[in-house]
Amino acid sequence: MALSPHPWVALVVALVALVAPVVAVVAPGRQWCSTSIRHGPFERFRSRKGLMEVTNGGPWGQWGDPEFCPPGSFASGFQLKVHPHQGLFGDDTGLNGVRLLCDTGRDTVTSSLGPLGSWGPARTCPPRERLVSFRLRVEPSRGVWDDAAATDMAATCSGGHRLEGGGLDWGDWGDWSERCVLGCGVCGVRARVETPDTSDDSGLNDLQLYCCT
């Protein structure tokens, strides 16, 4: 596996991310929904301008611009761009992109993408359902060894069906994100991707999805 030349870089990048300003996102023609998160038998509602995120995303790379399905439509499925295992001395980057499939039947949206890997098969909800939550599988920092960060994604549909992305089996699944409330659905995506610039690149690190009416 490839070696990371500066293990301390990860700590610096993570600290910068913690103090980075929150970007105000505007989606023309869309209205944000509240989200909810379940704690045991109880459900707590939140109002965060439609933002859904996970807690186990990787720390490397930069956030790209959010992209949205056309007004009045929702994401009813997704595809993953996955870089397969590169062998003992190759640089593994795992997940390199997430593409939302809009329920218009013709539109797709992505945010930042890594250059490696290829697109896998589409994972779609049953008819008339939409995506409402997601989670990521992420390999934590491996110090001087090769880092891949996010390696897989799963999502749930409004009817309760679960979609498995079919990425790599490295790392651990994190908790599910918040959930779009009844009548709303995923409409947009924003990705954090490390662009190739070292001997140890990690591709897609983190993901945010947006809920709209």
N, C-alpha and C positions, 0 to 999 in steps of 0.2 A: 504494500500500500504506500502511497506517496506520503512524504513527511511535510508537516507544516513548519516553515522556517522560523516563525516567530510566534510561539504559543501565547505570549502576553498580549498580542494584538487583539485577540478575541475579547479579553477583559476590557481593553480600552474602548473597542467598538461598542460593547454592551453598555458601558457607562455613558457614552455619548448618546446612545439610543434612549436611555432613561430620561435624559434632560432635553431631548429634542422637542420642539414645539409641536402641538397637535395641529394637523392641517385641516382647515375648514373645507369640506367637500361639498360641491354644488352639483346637483344632477338636474339639468333643465327639464321641465315637464314632469318631474316626479315629486311625490310627497312621501316623506319618510314615515316609517312605522315604528312603534315601540317594539321592544324585544322583551323576552322573559327568560328567566333562568330558574331551574328547579333545584331546591335544596331539600332532599328527602321527600316527604309528602307535600311540601309546600312549594308554591310557585311565586316568585317575586318578579314584578314587572319593572322595566327600566325604560327610560326615555333618553336615548343617546343618538338621536338623528339617524336611526336605522343601522348603526354600526354593530356588526357581530365579529368577534375575534376569539382566538384561543390563547391559552397561557403558556404553551410549550414551544412556541415558534423559535427558530434559530436567530442568533444575534447579528449575523453578517449581511452585508449588502445594503442597498438603498431601496426605499419604497418608491414604486412607480406611480403613475397616474391611475386613478380609478376609471373604469370603463363600465358602461351601463347598457342593458338591453333597451330597445326603443320604448318610448312612453307607452304605457298600457300593456306591456308584456312582462313576463317573468322568466327566470331561468328554470327550465324543467329537466336539466341534466348537465353533465360536465364530461370533459376529457382531460387526461393527464399526459403531459410530455415527460417521459421518463428516460434517464440515461442508465443503461444497464451496467452491471458490474464490469470494471475494467481490468480485473486481474490484480496480481500481487503488487506490481509497480505502477499501475495506472492511477489516474486521479478520478475518483468517483464523485459525481455531483448529484446523484439521486434525482429528485424531482426538479424539473426545469421549467414547468409551466402548468397553469390551470386555465382551461377554456370553458366558459359557460355557454350552454346551448339554450338559446331563447325559445320560448314557445310559439314564436311566429313561424317556426319551421324552416327559416332561412337565415336567421341572424345568429352570430356567435360573437362573444366579447372576451378579451383577455386584458391583462395588465402587463407588467414587465415579464419578459421571457428570457430564460437562459438559452444559449445557442446549441446545446448538446441534447442528444436523445431524440426520440420520435414519439408521435402522438399515438396513444393507445385507443381502444374501442370506446365508443360513446356509452355512457351510463345514464339512463333516462328513467324518469318517474313514470308511473302508469298514466294513462290519458287523463287530462284535466287536473293533474296535480303539479305542484311546484316545489322547488327546494326551499327548506325552511331552517336548516341548521347544518353544521359541518364539524369535523374534527381532523387533526393532522397526526400523522405518524412521523416522529422526528428522532433522528439519532443525535444524542447530546454531544457536546465537544469531546473529542478524543485526545486532546493535548497535542503532542508532537505527531500523532498519527493522522491519517487521512480523514477529513470531515466531509460529510455529505448533507447534513442538516435534514430538511424535510424529504421524506421518501415515499409517502402515500397520503391519500385523502379519502375520507368517507363523508357521505351526506345523508340526510333524511328528507323524505318527501312529506308533503302536507297530509297525506293519508296514513303516514306511519311507516311506509316502505323505506328500507335502508339500501343505499347504493354504495358498493365497495369499489374503490378506484382501481385496484389491481396493480399498484406500484410495487416497490421493493419491500422486503420483509425485515429491513434493518430498523433499529430504534424501537421506541415505545409509542403507543397511542396515548394522546392526551385526552383531557376532558372534552366533552361536547361544548360547542359555543352556546351563546344565547340562542333563542329560538324566535323566529318571526311569529307575531301573534296572529290569531285567527283572522282570515281575510287578507293577509299580507303574504309576501313571498320574496325570495332573493331576486334582486334586480341588477346587482353590480358586483364588481370584484376589484381588489387592489392587492398587488403582490410585492413582496420584498425579495429581491434577487441580488446575489453577489455576481457581478460581471467578472469574466476571466481576466485576472491580472497577476496571479501568483501560481506557484506550483501546487497549491492546495485550494481549489475553488469549491464552493458548496452549492451552486445553483440556487433554486428557490428555498428560502428560509422560513418565510412566514406569509400568512394570508389573512385578508379581511374580506368579508362579504357584507352587502348592504340589503336592508329590507325596505320595500316600498309598498304602497297601496296599489 
